[in-house]
Every structure is written in structure tokens, then in C-alpha cells.
């Protein structure tokens, strides 16, 4: 906060006191500045000091006061469509527990006028639900965004919808496995299979627009999950081809190995029955690329390649038990400060897929232990 010109002393004192009173009362930065300006303009109309202060920063920033509660944000509803989108982005950046995050997103969405609920806004709120782990709500909003008559949803919304249809199908299969009622079990399995098929159809539609490594990887993951319930060999072969296409396209576009599709490509080749000796050269190159990428980049999807390569390498080389502690340590370093539930579920889902597709009882046991350790280290 800085004055752009000379100010009146009395008006300046009034501005400072009101600004800090608002902030210490739990108000956000933007509102505190506005209230201070309004007060000074009202009580000192003879000077332009009310407009002198130039304020830089996040308007939604507020003090987090120990021993006291901040002012309830529900009393300050966003006033425009753009403000709703910005408020939603701010929520995604908050380090809230998943349940609190979902509740906050629901509360904000409930105040959005129907006329502003276009494809872009709905996709943003879908991202927020995904961030806090509510995949059913995310799917619902992505689907509504894609179908919105205004056609303002980004193409990325279709890709996100496909991704989460498939990932939620995995959860439905888990629910089916523990369902006691046979009718309920069949219903969950049918819904899971229908969601995965829809995900594949949407991804194949996107491929007609443009092939990307990410879309090929998502298709590979979808076929890998179908292999869990039917036609294991046929669907693993499809998964292998998709991940291979993702790996080769990434290499062509960047000149470098992308560890994410490369790791999955090798793991699926191994599960499909390829001999470990034939995978060794690709495995060595991918593990080296993953290690280099983890050192040079900081984003989650760059960092995940390293622990994934340790896991896949140990599985292919038959040393999972011996390397278990090193693998769990690598995942622990990645997930130590993770708050995005979508990222966490992606890691757990990858490990559990490998376990469920493995035909080696010893490997399945170690992979179960690794998944349990990941669940423990990421529990709220």
C-alpha cells in the first residue's frame, strides 16, 4: 500500500486506522481498502487522499488470526461472473481439508446466478471439486459444461470429463468388490464399465481433433482399467499400444523421454508378458530421464516420474521386495506436502492397477503394502 501523491495528514491517519481495523477484524485485503477509502471520502471530502493509496496484492488475502475466527466470507458474495471464477480459483489454492474444501465450493456454487453458469464457469467449479476429491461432483459439472448451449467450455473440459469418468469407474469397481448385496454389486460394475466406455469414446473423439501424448496416455489408462474386469489380454494389448503412441509422440515433439507414458508403457508391456530382458534398455533410459526431470522441474507431474520409475523398474526386474523401502521413501518425498486429492488418487490408482493386474502373488503383496503406505501418508 503506497501513496501516489502527497496526502492530508488527518485523512491519512483515518485511512490507516480503518484499513488495519478491517484487516484485523478478518476482512480481506480488497474489501479493507475499499472500506477505508469510502470512510475517508465521506469524512474528508475536501481532500483527494481517499484515492491516493495504490494497493497491490491478492484482493482476497486476509490475515489468519490465531485464537480467533476470521470473518465469514459468505457475507461478501462475489458481484460478477468473473469474480465468482476468481473466488473459485482462490479456494483451490487454499490448504483446506478435503471435506471443508468441498463444502466451501458447494457454498460458493450455490450463490452463482443461473444466468452466469456457462461452460467456462462450470468447468472451473468442476476443477475445484476435483481438487478436493469429490469426483462425482466434478464429473457432473464437466458434463454440464460440455453440453452447455453457449459452447464456452474449453476443449480441455472434454478431456477432464473423460479422465474422471474413467478414474471414478475404478472407485465404483472397488465399491462393487465390497458390496454385500448382489444386485447392488452388479449395478456398480455396470455403471463402472459404462463410464469407462464413455471415457474412451470421448477421448477417441478428441483424437480426431488432435493427437497428444496426454490423450494417448489417458486412453492407455482406460484400457488398462477395462483389463481388470474383462478380456485382460486384449485390453492390455490396447493399453500397450496407446502408451507406446504417447511415448513415441512425446519423444518426437520434444526430443526427450517423457517418463510418465514411458513408465506406463514398460509396465504394461511387462504385464502383457514381454520378457524383462527385452525391456532393460528402455527401462534404463526411462529411469535416467525420470531422475533428471525430477531434479530440473518442480511440478507434480514431472516429479512423479521418479518414484514411478523405481516402482516399475523393481517390478520388471523382480526386486520389488528388496526395493520396497526405497520406493515408499520416494513416494513419501513426493506426497509429503500434497494437498490436491486428484493428484493423490492418481498415485494410489496407478499402484493399485499394477497390483490388481499382476499375476505374481509376492508382487501383489508388496504392491498392497506400498499402496497402504501411500494411503497412510496422505490421510487427512
C-alpha positions in Angstrom: 0.0 0.0 0.0 1.7 3.2 -1.1 0.5 6.8 -1.6 0.7 8.1 -5.2 0.8 11.8 -4.2 1.0 14.0 -1.1 -1.8 13.2 1.4 -3.7 15.1 4.1 -2.3 14.0 7.5 -5.7 13.7 9.2 -7.2 11.8 6.3 -4.2 9.6 6.1 -4.5 8.6 9.7 -8.2 7.9 9.2 -7.4 5.7 6.2 -4.6 3.7 8.0 -6.7 3.1 11.1 -9.8 1.9 9.2 -7.7 -0.3 6.8 -5.9 -2.1 9.7 -9.1 -2.3 11.7 -10.8 -4.1 8.8 -7.8 -6.4 8.3 -7.5 -7.3 12.0 -11.3 -7.9 12.0 -10.7 -10.7 9.5 -11.7 -8.8 6.3 -9.9 -9.5 3.0 -7.4 -7.0 1.6 -9.6 -5.7 -1.2 -12.6 -5.1 1.0 -10.4 -3.4 3.7 -9.0 -1.0 1.1 -12.5 -0.2 -0.2 -14.0 0.5 3.2 -11.1 2.7 4.2 -11.4 4.7 1.0 -15.2 5.1 1.5 -14.7 6.3 5.1 -12.1 8.9 4.2 -14.0 10.2 1.2 -17.1 10.6 3.4 -15.4 12.3 6.3 -12.8 14.3 4.4 -14.5 15.4 1.2 -12.2 18.4 1.0 -9.1 16.3 0.0 -8.4 13.6 -2.6 -6.4 11.5 -0.1 -9.1 8.8 -0.3 -7.8 8.0 -3.8 -4.1 8.4 -3.2 -3.4 4.9 -2.0 -2.2 2.4 -4.6 -2.7 -1.1 -3.4 -1.0 -4.2 -4.8 -1.7 -7.8 -4.0 -4.4 -10.5 -3.9 -7.7 -8.8 -3.1 -8.8 -12.0 -1.3 -5.8 -12.2 1.0 -6.7 -12.0 4.7 -4.8 -12.4 8.0 -5.1 -15.8 9.6 -5.5 -14.8 13.2 -4.5 -17.3 15.9 -7.1 -17.8 18.7 -9.9 -16.2 16.7 -12.1 -16.8 13.7 -11.9 -14.8 10.6 -15.0 -13.1 9.3 -17.4 -15.4 7.5 -16.8 -15.0 3.7 -20.4 -15.8 2.9 -21.3 -12.2 3.8 -19.3 -10.9 0.9 -20.6 -12.7 -2.2 -18.8 -12.0 -5.5 -20.7 -9.5 -7.6 -19.8 -10.5 -11.1 -19.3 -13.8 -13.1 -15.6 -13.1 -13.3 -15.4 -12.6 -9.5 -17.0 -16.0 -9.0 -14.4 -17.7 -11.2 -11.6 -15.9 -9.3 -13.1 -16.8 -6.0 -13.2 -20.4 -7.1 -9.5 -20.3 -8.1 -8.7 -18.8 -4.7 -10.5 -21.7 -3.0 -8.4 -24.2 -5.0 -5.2 -22.5 -3.7 -6.4 -22.8 0.0 -4.9 -25.6 2.0 -8.3 -26.8 3.2 -9.0 -30.4 4.4 -10.9 -32.2 1.6 -14.3 -32.2 3.3 -14.0 -28.5 4.2 -12.9 -27.7 0.6 -15.9 -29.5 -0.9 -18.2 -27.7 1.5 -16.7 -24.3 0.6 -17.0 -25.0 -3.2 -20.6 -26.1 -2.7 -21.4 -23.0 -0.8 -19.9 -20.7 -3.4 -21.6 -22.5 -6.3 -25.0 -22.2 -4.6 -24.7 -18.4 -4.8 -23.9 -18.2 -8.5 -26.9 -16.9 -10.5 -28.2 -19.4 -13.1 -27.6 -16.9 -16.0 -23.8 -17.0 -15.2 -23.4 -20.8 -15.1 -21.9 -21.1 -18.5 -19.4 -23.7 -19.7 -16.3 -21.8 -18.5 -17.6 -21.2 -15.0 -18.9 -24.7 -14.6 -15.6 -26.2 -15.8 -13.8 -24.1 -13.2 -16.0 -25.3 -10.4 -15.5 -28.9 -11.7 -11.8 -28.3 -11.2 -12.4 -27.2 -7.7 -14.4 -30.3 -6.8 -11.7 -32.4 -8.4 -9.0 -30.6 -6.3 -10.8 -31.6 -3.1 -11.5 -35.2 -4.2 -15.2 -35.0 -5.0 -15.0 -36.7 -8.4 -18.8 -37.3 -8.8 -19.5 -33.6 -8.5 -16.6 -32.8 -10.8 -18.0 -35.2 -13.5 -21.4 -33.7 -13.1 -20.1 -30.2 -13.7 -17.8 -31.1 -16.5 -20.6 -32.9 -18.3 -23.0 -29.9 -17.9 -20.2 -27.6 -19.1 -19.6 -29.7 -22.2 -23.3 -29.8 -23.0 -23.9 -26.1 -22.3 -25.6 -24.3 -25.2 -23.2 -21.4 -25.0 -20.3 -23.5 -26.0 -17.9 -21.6 -23.8 -16.3 -24.7 -22.1 -12.7 -25.2 -23.2 -11.9 -28.4 -25.1 -9.9 -29.4 -22.0 -13.3 -29.9 -20.3 -14.0 -32.9 -22.5 -10.6 -34.3 -21.7 -11.1 -33.8 -17.9 -14.6 -35.3 -18.1 -13.1 -38.4 -19.8 -10.3 -38.7 -17.3 -12.6 -38.5 -14.3 -15.2 -40.8 -15.7 -12.5 -43.5 -16.0 -11.0 -42.8 -12.6 -14.3 -42.8 -10.9 -15.1 -46.1 -12.6 -12.1 -47.5 -10.7 -13.7 -46.4 -7.4 -17.0 -47.9 -8.4 -15.3 -51.2 -9.0 -13.8 -51.0 -5.5 -17.2 -50.3 -4.1 -18.6 -53.3 -6.0 -15.9 -55.6 -4.6 -17.1 -55.0 -1.0 -20.9 -54.7 -1.7 -22.8 -57.4 0.1 -25.9 -57.1 -2.0 -25.6 -58.9 -5.3 -27.9 -56.5 -7.2 -26.0 -53.5 -5.9 -22.7 -55.2 -6.9 -23.9 -55.8 -10.4 -25.3 -52.2 -10.7 -21.9 -50.7 -9.6 -20.0 -52.8 -12.1 -22.3 -52.0 -14.9 -22.0 -48.3 -14.1 -18.2 -48.5 -13.9 -18.0 -50.2 -17.3 -20.3 -47.7 -18.9 -18.3 -44.8 -17.6 -15.0 -46.2 -18.9 -16.6 -46.9 -22.3 -17.9 -43.3 -22.4 -14.4 -42.0 -21.4 -12.8 -44.0 -24.3 -15.4 -42.7 -26.8 -14.8 -39.1 -25.7 -11.0 -39.5 -25.9 -11.3 -41.0 -29.4 -13.4 -38.0 -30.4 -10.7 -35.7 -29.1 -8.1 -37.7 -31.1 -9.9 -36.7 -34.3 -9.2 -33.1 -33.4 -5.5 -33.6 -32.4 -3.4 -36.4 -31.1 -1.4 -35.5 -27.9 0.8 -37.6 -25.6 -1.6 -36.9 -22.7 -4.7 -38.1 -24.7 -2.9 -41.3 -25.7 -1.9 -41.8 -22.1 -5.4 -41.4 -20.8 -6.6 -43.9 -23.4 -3.9 -46.3 -22.2 -5.1 -45.9 -18.7 -8.7 -46.5 -19.6 -7.9 -49.8 -21.5 -5.7 -50.9 -18.6 -8.6 -50.5 -16.2 -11.0 -52.4 -18.5 -8.4 -55.2 -18.5 -9.1 -55.5 -14.7 -12.7 -56.8 -15.4 -12.8 -58.4 -18.9 -10.6 -59.5 -21.8 -7.3 -59.0 -19.9 -5.1 -59.8 -22.9 -7.0 -57.9 -25.5 -7.3 -54.7 -23.4 -3.7 -54.9 -22.1 -2.6 -55.0 -25.7 -4.7 -51.9 -26.5 -3.3 -50.2 -23.4 0.3 -51.1 -24.5 -0.3 -49.6 -28.0 -1.8 -46.4 -26.5 1.0 -45.8 -24.0 3.5 -46.6 -26.8 2.0 -44.0 -29.0 2.1 -41.5 -26.2 5.8 -42.2 -25.5 6.8 -42.0 -29.2 4.8 -38.8 -29.8 6.3 -37.1 -26.8 9.8 -38.1 -27.9 9.0 -36.8 -31.4 7.7 -33.4 -30.1 10.3 -32.7 -27.5 13.3 -34.8 -28.4 13.2 -36.1 -24.8 11.7 -39.1 -23.0 8.6 -38.2 -21.0 8.8 -40.6 -18.0 5.0 -40.7 -17.5 4.0 -42.5 -20.7 7.3 -44.3 -20.9 6.9 -45.8 -17.4 3.3 -46.9 -18.1 4.3 -48.3 -21.5 7.0 -50.5 -20.0 4.9 -51.7 -17.0 2.0 -52.7 -19.3 4.4 -54.5 -21.7 5.7 -56.5 -18.7 2.1 -57.3 -17.6 1.3 -58.3 -21.1 4.1 -60.9 -21.0 7.2 -59.4 -22.5 10.4 -60.7 -21.2 12.3 -58.4 -18.7 15.5 -58.7 -20.7 13.8 -57.1 -23.7 12.7 -54.2 -21.6 16.0 -53.4 -19.9 17.4 -50.8 -22.4 14.1 -48.8 -22.4 13.9 -49.2 -18.6 17.4 -47.8 -18.1 16.8 -44.8 -20.4 13.4 -44.0 -18.7 14.8 -44.2 -15.2 17.6 -41.9 -16.2 15.2 -39.4 -17.8 12.9 -39.6 -14.7 15.8 -38.8 -12.3 17.0 -35.9 -14.5 13.4 -34.5 -14.8 12.9 -34.7 -11.0 16.0 -32.6 -10.5 15.2 -29.9 -13.1 11.4 -29.5 -12.7 9.2 -28.9 -9.7 5.7 -29.6 -10.8 3.9 -32.7 -9.6 3.7 -34.5 -12.9 7.4 -34.0 -13.5 8.3 -35.2 -10.0 6.1 -38.3 -10.1 8.1 -39.9 -12.9 11.0 -40.8 -10.4 9.1 -42.9 -7.9 7.0 -44.4 -10.7 10.2 -45.5 -12.5 11.6 -47.0 -9.3 8.3 -49.0 -8.9 8.1 -50.1 -12.5 11.8 -51.0 -12.6 11.7 -53.1 -9.4 8.6 -54.9 -10.7 10.2 -55.7 -14.1 13.5 -56.8 -12.5 11.8 -58.9 -9.9 13.2 -57.0 -6.9 10.1 -55.3 -5.5 10.5 -56.7 -2.0 14.2 -55.6 -1.8 13.4 -52.1 -3.2 10.1 -51.5 -1.3 11.6 -49.1 1.3 13.3 -47.0 -1.3 10.1 -46.8 -3.4 8.0 -45.8 -0.4 10.6 -43.2 0.6 10.4 -41.7 -2.9 6.6 -41.6 -2.9 6.8 -40.1 0.6 9.0 -37.2 -0.6 6.6 -36.5 -3.5 3.4 -36.7 -1.4 4.7 -35.1 1.9 3.1 -31.7 1.2 0.5 -32.8 -1.4 -3.0 -31.3 -0.9 -4.6 -32.0 -4.3 -6.8 -35.1 -3.8 -6.8 -35.7 -7.6 -3.0 -36.0 -7.6 -3.0 -38.3 -4.6 -5.7 -40.6 -6.1 -3.8 -40.7 -9.3 -0.7 -42.1 -7.5 -2.8 -44.6 -5.5 -4.7 -45.7 -8.6 -1.6 -46.4 -10.6 -0.1 -48.6 -7.8 -3.4 -50.4 -7.3 -3.8 -51.1 -11.0 -0.4 -52.7 -11.1 -1.3 -54.8 -8.1 -4.6 -55.9 -9.5 -3.2 -56.8 -12.9 -0.2 -58.7 -11.6 -0.3 -62.5 -11.6 2.6 -62.8 -9.1 1.3 -63.3 -5.5 4.5 -61.9 -4.0 4.4 -58.8 -6.1 0.8 -58.3 -5.3 1.6 -58.4 -1.6 4.4 -55.8 -1.8 2.3 -53.5 -4.0 -0.6 -53.8 -1.5 1.9 -52.7 1.2 3.1 -49.8 -0.9 -0.5 -48.6 -1.6 -1.3 -48.8 2.1 1.7 -46.8 3.0 0.7 -44.1 0.4 -2.8 -44.1 1.9 -1.4 -43.6 5.4 1.0 -40.8 4.4 -1.8 -38.9 2.6 -4.6 -39.3 5.1 -6.0 -36.0 6.4 
